Amino acid sequence: MFLWYNVSMKRNRIILIIGIIGLAALIMMLNLTSPTEIGPLGVLLFFTTIYVVTFSVMAFIMQSFVKLAFKRSEFRGKDYLHAAVLAFGPIMILMARSFSVINLWTIGLIAAFLFLAEFLVAKRI
């Protein structure tokens, strides 16, 4: 039990450090460049950085939810998968917003996709 707690704490530190580095990179990208001069690879890097930051935030929200709702002290690998799926939601909303197709139908499709992905993760492991 103690060994698992130690490994879990190391994972949490790594996720926190990667999230902070991603947030700093995102702030620098937003302040120093524009979408026209950054190019397609820069846009891909922008969305990837947003995903990393969102995953970091979702992992810590899920961890506190697991501690409060399920009264578990450990955060399992399956919980990281749930956080990874939920972190993709804001990316899909941002991509829909960039194409100017944000409406109730789009939000419903994104919610359905997230529900199906969460269901797949829950049944797979």
N, C-alpha and C positions, 0 to 999 in steps of 0.2 A: 504494500500500500504506500509506504513512504517513497519507494523508488518511483512509482507511477506519479506521485505528487511532484517529485523533483523533475521528472521529464516534462510534465504538464506545465510547470512553472517556466522551464526553459523555452518551451514552445510559445508561451504567452509573451515572454520577453522578446523573442524573435519577431513575433507578429507585431508587437508594439513598436519595435525599432524599425521594421520595414514600413509600417504605417506612417511613422513620423517622417522617415526619409521620403516616402511617396508624397506626403503632404507638402514637404518642402520643395520637392521637384515640381509638383503641381502649381504651387504659388509662383515659383520662378518662371514656369512656362506661361502662366497667365499674365505675368507682369512684363516679360521680356520679349514675347513673340506675338504674332498674329496668325490666324489660320491660313492666310494667303502665303505668308513667307515660311511657314513651318513645313509645308508639304504633306503628302499622304502618310509617310512614315511617322512624322511628328503627330499627326492626328491619331494614328494607331497607338503611339506612345502615350498620348493624352488620355485616350479611353482606357488603356491598360493601367495607367497610374490612378485614374479614378476608381477602377475596379479594385486595385490593391488597397487604397485608402478605405473604400467602402467595405471590403472584406475584413479589414482590421477592426473597423467600428462594429460590424455585425458580429464578429467573433466575440468581442467583449460584451455586447448586448446579450448575445446568446448565453455566454458564460454566467452573467448575472441572473438571467432568466432560469437557467438550469439550477443554479444554487437556490433561488427563491421558490420556484414552482415545484421542482422535483426533489429538492433537498439532497442533491448529490454534490459532493465536494469535487469530484473529478469531472473533467471535460473530455469526453471520448472522441475518437476519430470521426464517428458518425455525426457528432455535433459540429465538427469543422466542415463536413460536407454540407450540412444544412445551412451553415453560415455562408458557404461559398455560393450556394444556389440563391439564397436571399440577396446576396451582394450583387447579383447580376440584374436584379430588378431596376435599380436606379439607372444602370447603364442602358437598358432597353428603353426606359422612359426618355432619357437624354437623347438617344438615337432617334426616337420617334419625334421628339421636339425639333431636332435638327432637320428632319424632313418635313416639318410643319404639318404632321398628321396626328396631332394629339387631340383625341376626342374620347368620348365614353366607350366607343367600340374598341379603340386601341388599348385603353386602360384595361378593359375586360379581357382582351386577348393576352395581354401581358400577365394579368392576374391568373388566367387559366394556365398559361405556360409555367408560371412559378408553382402553382398548385400541383400540376402534373410532375414537374421536376422534383418537388419535395416528396410527393407520393412515391416516385421511383427510388429516391434515396432511402425513404423509410422502408420500403419493401425489399430493397436490394441487400441491405446489410442487417 
